[in-house]
């Protein structure tokens, strides 16, 4: 057992995309950072759609150039009501060009994103100490946080950034409770080859069981998230490749031609999580450690990137004022800065998901009306596009 002790201003626990981005952004803000997490997990075939403001943030500290060659642009986002209900919403397509943008964002495989970020972290060894071990325990005293790894190495810091996921042990050590809830849904995730081009368009079919979403990858490849009843999702996942491809092509209305399964399948039960606060006891939460919800409207990691951007700005200011980075004032400033954005996104995704599951006519009418207005009234349309990408109402100071 090692008894080596390392000291840093900030310790980040977790090396998924949110943790890696946090380490880079905080190092760019001038802090010395220790990043504690085991080596990269097995290949994750899910993908992440990073909106333009998330890409701008990553580019600011030199992380996007490495990832960009693996990413596909999202120039159009199409919503299709594929339910068979009495009241249906109109089909609507949003185009990035309407906002003067090249693309709303870029879609990238999670394993490619994590690998690219890991390479950039390795190149920043002057500011980031990478400890490739799991954190075994976290203790918090009046002036320090101590993270002990499985081999006994210790890292002490003024501030801990918990990026260790939904079951965060760092969050637990800080005494931050969470509220969790589940949905009668499971997501089937895989990649598809197809014979017709996608023209850089993401298409989200809204069904009675949840979204069926095709997001561009390469020219004739897309990632799929099919949210279904758990028994149906498991049945689909157990199909032979040819039968599954045919069934998915039917559900996609042959929009992209013939399908071919291009990756292993993964299934994920749908649930949500929201922490009581994003900061307490020298600890702040970023990404899914503090908020998590179904993969609808591509809000997940983009919300986590906004966490990191706000935290880095607060840390930069606190260092300039010689404040205690883990002190109550700094931690509370972060929690307050992120409260409105996280709360509204969590509620919004939850309501949208539940609106697909209910047969209650007033809910269906309200949803159809909102999409009708978004299709036909330009100021509303532009407002919704801008808020989806960058929430102006709750920008962090």
Secondary structure, DSSP 8 states (H G I E B T S, - for coil): ----EEE-SEEEE--SHHHHHHHHHHHHTT--EEEE--S--S----EEEEEHHHHHHHHHTT-HHHHHTT-EEE-EEEEEE---SSS----EEEEGGGGT-S-SEEEEEHHHHHHHHHHHHHHTTTTEEEE-S-EEEEEE-SS-EEEEETTS-EEEESEEEE-S-TT-HHHHHTT--EEEEEEEEEEEEEEEEESS--TTEEEEEEETTEEEEEEE-STTEEEEEEEE-HHHHHHHHTS-HHHHHHHHHHHTTTTTSSEEE-S--EEEEEEEEEES-SEETTEEE-GGGTEE--S-TT-HHHHHHHHHHHHHHHHHHHHHTT--TTSHHHHHHHHHHHHHHHHHHHHHHHHHHHHHH---HHHHHHHHHHHHHHHH-HHHHHHHHHHHHS-GGG---
